[in-house]
Amino acid sequence: MRPFKTLQKLYDEESQVVITEKGSPPRALFYGEGFLQEDLPVGTRVIFPRPPMAGVPNVKAAIRWAINHPEGMDPLHALLKPGMRLTCVIDDISVPLPPMVTPDVRQSILEVVLELAADSGVDDVHLVIANALHRRMTEGEMKRMVGQKIYDAYYPDRYYNHDAEDPDGIVALERTGHGEEVSVNRRVAESDLIVYVNVNFVPMNGGHKSMGTGVSNYKSLRHHHNPKTIRESESYMEPKSSALYRSNERIGRNIDKHLKVFHIETTLNNRMFSAPTDFLAKKEEDYTEADRLKFQAMRYTLSKLPRAAARKVLNAIPAPYDVTGVYAGATEPTHAKTLETSWKQYVVPVEGQSDIVIFPIPFISPYSVNSILNPLLVQVMGLGYFFNLNRGVPLVKKGGVLILLHPAYDEFDPEHHPSYIEFFHRLLPETRDSMKLEHKYEKEFAENPSYVHLYRKNNAYHGVHPFYMWYWGENGRQHVGKVIVAGAENNHVPALMGWDRTDTLTEAIEEARGFMGRSATISLLRVAPTVMVDVK
């Protein structure tokens, strides 16, 4: 990276929004399993994540304080009775990203809860992973999440993945006032007390979504995992702007009416990178000479490795997240506290939308941990999650251009994503219309006996899951006028997605300006670490 002149002229040290000027340093940008180093046009607005908030001084002390001073419920120790049936439901491997350094906060919570349960004479305890229609976690992943001691004591008979296709393992509760089916795991439904162990990685996590989605089944999920609901959601991350949230809220309130659920929710800061990659969380203006050398070395090394090897290297680096808050009790007052802390960490206020927005796409998503970011997951990261990282107003203007930085390779993991392969190569050539896909093909994939078997007995995502990934990008697709994938290594993946492609970011910006006008405004959202915008 070239040397730069005085910092005072280039950016405000306290601001997370930097306007590119002549002489601004080039940006270090994620590009799948590699990185790009790019000069941006003068005037480009670069939005950086907030610095990491301080973590709580003692995680277990914070957990104990929360369960003894809960929101809207009696303390946990008062709810535990000898001989009762207790089930701890646990968020799965899709959060946080990348997986956090051990001990995972879920392990810390369980150690406190299980010790308290034992002291209270509660012996009938099960640990259920809330994987919904996600893939089953592997034994190694399950052990890492809760630690050796808990794993040895409970696995496999009392520590296991939720099975949404077990004909005897699902109980139907009464429907909501909107006719939505409410189904939950049988062990959960027949418990005297449920303790939900949450990691709130983004504001969409937690609250009623935990129980309403995590231990449910296809019949219940289809009421909100559909194109209509997604189109009616201005942002997944802002409850008051999300039809998805409102449906989960109705289902969750119904669950709370029938079951006693004690939530333990946690928030994390965005300390995603540790040495030797901690410089990735910095503004390039703050890079030291050592940082620049480390970036160049990492970029060169990853570019020379086979993609599978680069992926393995990146997946092997855990994130040193700190716990910033622990809240417990009834669903809604607990989640309100969680959201407040989450927004403090993630939200950056910005003035106005942009005509062109650039999203660098990293190597990982909630659905590709220890796997491959296939084309459908690139789509869901760009048009789904990144597009929705806002408080209700998107960063890109209506009819604007999104530029995604990713190789857009045609690679799939046949173990984790078998139904994705058929969806991508068989269905997308016929239509990209989410409504048509839902009505013509969703049930076929959802009930396909081969996909059901792979979900239940192997480590595959449910047969219907690629439809959800396509739907997840629906409000982004309806909003933008054009999507360009810069650096795509082939033509057919962007073509199947309905995207344009260019070899370089510079070419993508030129094409976007041709579409939006030469005076088009440009913003770059520097994810990762996680950042949300509050557009005024």
C-alpha positions in Angstrom: 0.0 0.0 0.0 1.4 3.4 -0.9 2.3 5.8 1.9 -0.2 8.5 2.8 0.0 12.1 3.8 -1.5 13.8 6.9 -4.4 12.0 8.4 -6.1 15.2 9.6 -7.1 16.2 6.1 -8.4 12.8 5.2 -10.8 11.8 7.9 -12.3 12.6 11.3 -10.6 10.2 13.8 -13.8 9.7 15.8 -16.2 9.2 12.8 -17.1 5.8 11.4 -17.9 7.5 8.0 -14.9 8.4 5.9 -15.2 10.4 2.6 -12.6 9.3 0.1 -10.3 12.2 -1.0 -7.3 12.5 -3.3 -4.5 10.7 -1.4 -6.8 8.4 0.6 -5.2 5.0 1.1 -6.5 2.0 -1.0 -9.0 -0.2 0.8 -8.5 -3.8 2.0 -11.7 -5.6 0.9 -12.9 -9.1 1.4 -13.3 -11.1 -1.8 -14.5 -14.5 -0.8 -11.5 -16.5 0.5 -9.1 -13.7 -0.6 -8.8 -10.0 -0.5 -8.7 -7.1 -3.0 -6.8 -3.8 -2.6 -8.8 -1.1 -4.3 -8.6 2.7 -4.8 -12.1 4.1 -4.7 -13.3 7.2 -6.6 -13.0 10.5 -4.8 -16.2 11.3 -2.9 -17.0 7.6 -2.1 -18.4 7.3 1.4 -16.8 4.4 3.4 -18.8 3.2 6.4 -16.7 1.4 9.0 -18.0 -0.6 12.0 -17.9 0.9 15.4 -15.0 0.0 17.7 -15.7 -3.0 20.0 -17.5 -2.2 23.1 -16.0 -3.3 26.4 -17.0 -6.7 27.6 -18.4 -7.5 31.0 -15.6 -8.0 33.6 -16.8 -11.5 34.6 -19.1 -13.4 32.3 -20.3 -16.0 34.8 -21.0 -13.3 37.4 -23.1 -11.4 34.7 -25.0 -14.7 34.0 -25.7 -15.3 37.6 -26.8 -11.7 38.2 -29.2 -11.9 35.1 -30.9 -15.2 36.2 -31.3 -13.8 39.7 -32.7 -10.5 38.5 -34.8 -11.5 35.5 -37.2 -9.4 33.4 -40.8 -10.2 34.1 -40.3 -13.6 35.7 -39.2 -15.1 39.0 -35.5 -15.8 39.4 -34.4 -19.1 37.8 -33.7 -20.7 41.2 -37.3 -20.2 42.2 -38.6 -21.8 39.1 -36.5 -25.0 39.5 -38.3 -27.8 41.5 -37.1 -31.3 42.4 -38.3 -33.9 39.9 -39.3 -31.5 37.2 -38.5 -31.9 33.5 -36.1 -29.2 32.3 -35.0 -28.6 28.7 -32.3 -26.2 27.7 -32.7 -25.1 24.1 -29.4 -23.8 22.5 -28.7 -21.6 19.5 -26.9 -23.6 16.8 -23.6 -23.1 15.0 -25.0 -20.4 12.6 -24.1 -17.8 15.3 -21.7 -16.1 15.9 -19.5 -15.7 12.8 -16.8 -16.8 12.8 -17.3 -19.2 15.8 -16.0 -17.6 19.0 -12.9 -18.6 20.9 -13.6 -21.1 23.6 -15.2 -21.2 26.1 -18.2 -20.4 24.0 -20.7 -18.2 25.9 -23.2 -21.0 25.6 -20.9 -23.2 27.6 -20.6 -20.6 30.3 -24.4 -20.3 30.6 -25.0 -24.0 30.7 -22.3 -24.5 33.3 -24.2 -22.0 35.6 -27.7 -23.3 34.8 -26.8 -27.0 35.1 -25.1 -26.5 38.4 -28.1 -24.7 39.7 -30.4 -27.4 38.4 -28.4 -30.1 40.1 -28.4 -28.2 43.4 -32.2 -27.8 43.1 -32.8 -31.6 42.7 -33.5 -31.4 38.9 -32.2 -34.6 37.3 -34.4 -34.9 34.2 -32.4 -32.4 32.0 -32.1 -32.5 28.2 -30.0 -30.1 25.9 -31.6 -29.6 22.5 -29.9 -27.6 19.7 -32.3 -25.2 18.0 -31.2 -26.0 14.4 -34.8 -25.9 12.9 -34.2 -26.8 9.2 -30.5 -26.1 9.4 -28.0 -29.0 9.2 -27.4 -31.1 12.2 -24.2 -30.1 14.1 -21.4 -32.7 14.1 -20.2 -34.3 17.2 -17.0 -32.2 17.1 -19.0 -29.0 16.7 -21.3 -30.0 19.6 -18.4 -30.7 21.9 -16.7 -27.4 21.1 -19.8 -25.4 21.8 -20.5 -26.8 25.3 -17.1 -28.1 26.4 -15.8 -31.6 27.2 -17.4 -32.0 30.6 -21.0 -31.2 29.5 -20.6 -33.1 26.3 -19.5 -36.3 28.1 -22.3 -36.0 30.7 -25.1 -35.5 28.2 -24.2 -36.7 24.7 -25.9 -38.4 22.9 -29.0 -39.4 24.8 -29.6 -36.0 26.5 -27.7 -33.6 24.2 -28.9 -33.7 20.6 -30.0 -31.8 17.5 -33.7 -30.9 17.0 -35.3 -33.1 14.3 -38.0 -31.2 12.5 -39.0 -34.3 10.5 -39.4 -36.7 13.4 -43.1 -37.8 13.0 -43.3 -38.6 16.7 -41.1 -35.7 17.9 -43.3 -32.7 17.0 -46.3 -31.3 18.9 -48.9 -28.9 17.4 -50.2 -26.1 19.6 -53.2 -24.0 18.7 -52.9 -21.7 15.7 -52.4 -18.0 16.0 -55.2 -15.5 15.3 -53.7 -15.2 11.7 -54.1 -19.0 11.2 -50.3 -19.6 11.5 -49.5 -23.2 12.6 -47.5 -23.5 15.8 -45.4 -26.6 16.1 -42.6 -27.3 18.6 -40.3 -30.1 19.6 -42.1 -32.7 21.7 -39.5 -32.9 24.5 -39.7 -29.1 24.7 -43.5 -29.1 24.7 -43.7 -31.6 27.5 -41.1 -29.9 29.7 -42.1 -28.1 32.9 -39.5 -25.4 32.2 -37.5 -24.4 29.1 -34.4 -22.4 29.4 -33.4 -20.8 26.1 -29.7 -20.2 25.7 -29.2 -17.4 23.1 -26.3 -15.7 21.3 -27.5 -12.5 19.8 -25.1 -11.9 16.9 -27.4 -9.5 15.1 -30.7 -7.8 16.1 -32.7 -10.3 14.0 -31.6 -13.1 16.5 -33.3 -13.9 19.8 -36.7 -12.8 21.1 -39.7 -14.8 19.8 -37.7 -16.0 16.9 -35.7 -18.3 19.2 -38.5 -20.6 20.1 -40.8 -19.8 17.1 -38.2 -20.9 14.6 -35.5 -22.9 16.3 -37.5 -25.9 17.5 -40.3 -25.8 14.9 -40.9 -27.6 11.6 -41.6 -26.8 8.0 -45.4 -26.5 8.5 -44.9 -23.7 11.0 -41.9 -22.0 9.3 -43.7 -21.6 5.9 -46.0 -19.0 7.4 -43.1 -16.5 7.6 -40.3 -18.0 5.5 -42.0 -17.0 2.2 -41.7 -14.3 -0.5 -44.7 -12.3 0.6 -43.5 -11.9 4.1 -40.0 -11.0 3.0 -41.3 -8.4 0.5 -43.3 -6.8 3.4 -40.2 -6.5 5.6 -38.3 -3.2 5.1 -35.5 -4.6 7.3 -35.1 -7.9 9.1 -32.9 -6.1 11.7 -35.6 -3.6 12.8 -38.6 -5.2 14.5 -41.0 -2.5 13.8 -40.1 -2.7 10.1 -40.2 -6.5 9.8 -43.2 -8.6 8.8 -40.9 -11.6 9.5 -40.6 -10.4 13.1 -44.3 -9.8 13.5 -45.1 -13.3 12.4 -42.5 -14.8 14.7 -44.0 -12.6 17.5 -47.5 -14.0 17.0 -46.2 -17.6 17.0 -43.9 -16.9 20.0 -46.6 -15.3 22.1 -48.7 -18.4 21.4 -45.8 -20.6 22.6 -45.4 -18.5 25.7 -49.1 -18.9 26.5 -48.7 -22.7 26.6 -45.1 -23.2 27.8 -42.9 -21.7 30.5 -39.9 -20.3 28.8 -37.0 -18.6 30.6 -34.8 -16.8 28.1 -31.1 -16.1 28.7 -29.9 -13.7 25.9 -26.4 -12.5 25.4 -24.9 -9.7 23.3 -21.3 -9.7 21.8 -19.1 -6.9 20.7 -17.7 -6.9 17.2 -14.1 -7.9 18.0 -14.1 -10.3 15.1 -10.3 -10.4 14.5 -7.4 -11.2 16.8 -3.7 -11.2 16.0 -2.3 -11.6 13.4 -5.4 -10.4 11.5 -6.6 -7.7 13.9 -5.6 -5.0 11.4 -8.7 -6.0 9.4 -10.9 -4.1 11.9 -9.0 -0.9 11.4 -9.5 2.0 9.0 -6.7 1.9 6.4 -5.7 5.4 7.5 -4.7 3.8 10.8 -2.6 1.0 9.4 1.0 0.8 10.7 3.8 -0.3 8.5 3.6 -3.7 10.1 -0.2 -3.8 9.3 0.5 -3.1 5.7 3.1 -5.8 5.5 0.8 -8.3 7.2 -2.0 -7.5 4.8 0.2 -7.9 1.7 1.6 -11.2 3.1 -1.9 -12.6 3.9 -3.3 -11.5 0.6 -0.4 -13.0 -1.4 -0.5 -16.3 0.6 -4.3 -16.8 0.2 -4.1 -16.0 -3.5 -1.5 -18.8 -4.0 -3.4 -21.4 -2.0 -6.0 -23.7 -3.5 -9.4 -22.3 -2.6 -10.2 -25.3 -0.3 -7.0 -24.7 1.6 -7.6 -21.0 1.9 -11.0 -21.7 3.2 -9.6 -24.1 5.8 -7.1 -21.5 7.0 -9.8 -18.8 7.4 -12.3 -21.2 9.1 -9.6 -22.2 11.6 -9.3 -18.7 13.1 -11.9 -18.2 15.9 -13.2 -14.7 16.8 -12.2 -13.2 20.2 -15.7 -11.8 20.9 -16.4 -10.3 24.3 -19.7 -10.7 26.0 -21.2 -7.2 26.4 -24.5 -8.0 28.1 -26.5 -10.9 29.6 -30.2 -10.5 30.1 -32.8 -13.1 31.3 -36.4 -13.6 31.9 -39.6 -13.3 29.9 -39.3 -13.1 26.1 -40.2 -9.5 25.3 -38.7 -7.5 28.1 -35.5 -9.5 27.9 -35.2 -9.1 24.2 -35.8 -5.3 24.5 -32.7 -5.1 26.7 -30.8 -7.2 24.2 -31.7 -5.0 21.3 -30.7 -1.9 23.1 -27.2 -3.2 23.7 -26.9 -4.7 20.2 -27.8 -1.4 18.5 -25.2 0.5 20.6 -22.5 -1.8 19.1 -23.6 -2.0 15.5 -25.5 1.1 14.4 -23.7 3.9 12.6 -25.8 6.9 11.6 -25.4 8.1 8.0 -26.9 11.0 6.1 -28.9 9.9 3.1 -28.9 7.0 0.7 -26.5 6.3 -2.2 -27.1 5.6 -5.8 -24.4 2.9 -5.8 -23.5 0.7 -2.8 -20.5 -1.7 -2.7 -20.6 -4.9 -0.5 -17.4 -6.9 -0.1 -18.6 -10.5 0.5 -16.4 -12.5 2.9 -15.8 -16.2 3.0 -18.5 -17.1 5.6 -22.2 -16.9 6.2 -24.6 -18.4 8.9 -25.1 -21.4 6.5 -21.6 -22.1 5.4 -19.7 -22.6 8.7 -17.0 -25.3 7.9 -18.3 -25.4 4.4 -18.5 -23.4 1.1 -20.1 -20.1 0.3 -22.0 -21.3 -2.7 -23.7 -19.0 -5.2 -27.1 -19.0 -3.4 -25.3 -18.0 -0.2 -23.4 -15.2 -2.0 -26.8 -14.0 -3.0 -28.3 -14.2 0.5 -25.3 -12.4 1.9 -25.6 -9.5 -0.6 -29.3 -9.1 -1.2 -30.4 -10.6 2.1 -28.3 -9.9 5.1 -26.1 -7.0 4.0 -28.9 -5.2 2.2 -31.0 -5.5 5.5 -28.2 -4.2 7.8 -30.3 -1.0 8.4 -32.9 0.4 10.8 -35.7 0.4 8.1 -34.2 2.6 5.3 -31.7 0.8 3.0 -28.4 2.3 2.2 -29.0 2.1 -1.5 -31.7 4.2 -3.2 -34.7 2.6 -4.8 -33.7 1.5 -8.3 -30.0 1.9 -7.4 -27.0 -0.4 -8.1 -25.5 -3.0 -5.7 -21.9 -4.1 -6.4 -20.9 -7.4 -4.8 -17.2 -8.3 -4.6 -16.9 -12.1 -4.9 -15.5 -14.7 -7.3 -19.0 -16.1 -7.7 -17.6 -19.6 -8.3 -19.9 -22.5 -9.1 -19.0 -24.7 -6.1 -21.3 -26.5 -3.7 -20.8 -28.7 -0.7 -22.7 -32.0 -1.5 -22.8 -33.0 2.1 -24.2 -29.8 3.6 -26.1 -28.4 0.6 -27.4 -31.2 -1.6 -30.8 -29.6 -2.4 -29.0 -26.3 -3.3 -27.3 -28.0 -6.2 -30.6 -29.1 -7.7 -32.3 -25.7 -7.0 -29.5 -23.8 -8.7 -29.0 -26.0 -11.8 -32.5 -27.1 -12.4 -34.9 -24.4 -11.1 -33.1 -21.1 -11.7 -32.6 -21.7 -15.4 -36.4 -21.9 -15.6 -37.4 -18.9 -13.4 -36.0 -16.5 -10.8 -39.5 -15.5 -9.7 -39.8 -16.3 -6.0 -43.6 -16.6 -6.2 -43.5 -19.1 -9.0 -40.7 -21.1 -7.3 -42.7 -21.2 -4.1 -46.0 -22.4 -5.7 -44.5 -24.8 -8.2 -41.5 -26.4 -6.5 -41.3 -25.7 -2.7 -43.4 -28.6 -1.5 -41.6 -31.0 -3.9 -38.3 -30.2 -2.3 -39.7 -30.0 1.2 -41.1 -33.5 1.0 -38.5 -35.1 -1.1 -37.7 -38.4 0.8 -34.0 -38.3 -0.1 -33.5 -34.8 1.2 -35.5 -35.6 4.3 -33.3 -38.6 5.0 -30.1 -36.5 4.5 -31.4 -33.8 6.8 -32.3 -36.4 9.5 -29.4 -38.8 9.3 -26.5 -36.8 7.8 -25.5 -33.2 8.0 -27.5 -31.7 5.2 -29.7 -28.6 5.3 -33.4 -29.4 4.8 -34.6 -29.9 1.2 -36.6 -26.6 1.4 -33.7 -24.5 2.6 -32.4 -23.2 -0.7 -35.9 -21.7 -1.3 -35.5 -19.8 2.0 -32.2 -18.5 0.8 -33.6 -17.3 -2.4 -36.6 -15.7 -0.6 -34.2 -14.0 1.9 -32.9 -11.9 -1.0 -36.4 -10.9 -2.2 -36.7 -7.4 -0.7 -33.3 -6.6 -2.0 -34.1 -7.8 -5.5 -37.4 -5.9 -5.5 -35.6 -2.7 -4.4 -32.5 -2.4 -6.6 -32.3 -1.7 -10.3 -29.2 -3.7 -11.0 -26.7 -6.0 -9.3 -23.1 -6.3 -10.6 -20.7 -8.9 -9.2 -17.2 -7.6 -9.6 -14.4 -10.1 -10.0 -16.7 -13.0 -11.0 -14.5 -15.7 -12.4 -17.2 -17.1 -14.8 -20.3 -15.8 -16.8 -22.9 -18.5 -16.0 -23.3 -17.9 -12.2 -24.1 -14.2 -12.5 -26.3 -14.9 -15.5 -28.4 -17.5 -13.6 -28.7 -15.0 -10.8 -29.8 -12.2 -13.1 -26.7 -10.2 -12.4 -24.2 -8.4 -14.5 -20.5 -9.2 -14.1 -17.2 -7.3 -14.5 -13.6 -8.4 -14.1 -12.7 -5.5 -11.7 -14.3 -3.2 -9.2 -13.3 -0.2 -11.4 -15.3 -1.6 -14.3 -18.3 -2.3 -12.1 -18.3 1.3 -10.8 -18.1 2.6 -14.4 -21.0 0.4 -15.4 -23.0 1.5 -12.4 -22.4 5.1 -13.2 -23.5 4.5 -16.7 -26.8 3.2 -15.3 -27.3 5.8 -12.5 -25.5 8.8 -14.1 -22.0 10.2 -13.9 -22.8 12.2 -10.7 -24.1 9.1 -8.9 -23.2 8.9 -5.2 -21.2 5.8 -3.9 -21.0 4.1 -0.5 -18.9 1.2 0.6 -20.1 -0.8 3.6 -17.1 -2.3 5.3 -18.4 -5.6 6.6 -16.9 -7.5 8.4 -16.9 -6.8 11.4 -20.6 -6.3 11.7 -22.0 -2.9 11.1 -25.6 -1.5 10.6 -26.6 1.8 9.2 -29.3 4.2 10.4 -30.0 6.2 7.3 -31.4 9.7 7.9 
